[in-house]
């Protein structure tokens, strides 16, 4: 069967969405790494607030599951509690 019309459109749309989603996921991973590598509590808290915001935004768009978002936020909070 040959690819015509709407099939080609769906392929283009899925590639575009895949690229967009990959960008969001990468940004979330990067900001989480920044928080987890920070050793100063006040700096880590500032970065954590940015990370929470970014994670919530990505989860609300449906790019990551809400449970995964909760796990990531929990991981960050745990790191903040262990800092002095």
Residue pairs with C-beta under 8 A, 6 or more apart in sequence:
3 11
21 63
24 58
24 61
24 63
25 58
25 63
25 64
27 54
27 58
28 51
28 54
28 55
28 58
28 64
28 72
31 47
31 50
31 51
31 54
32 51
32 55
32 72
32 75
32 76
34 47
34 51
35 44
35 47
35 48
35 51
35 76
35 79
36 75
36 76
36 79
38 44
38 47
39 83
40 83
41 80
41 83
41 84
44 79
44 80
44 83
45 80
48 76
48 77
48 80
51 72
51 73
51 76
52 73
52 76
55 64
55 69
55 72
55 73
56 69
58 64
58 69
59 65
59 66
59 68
59 69
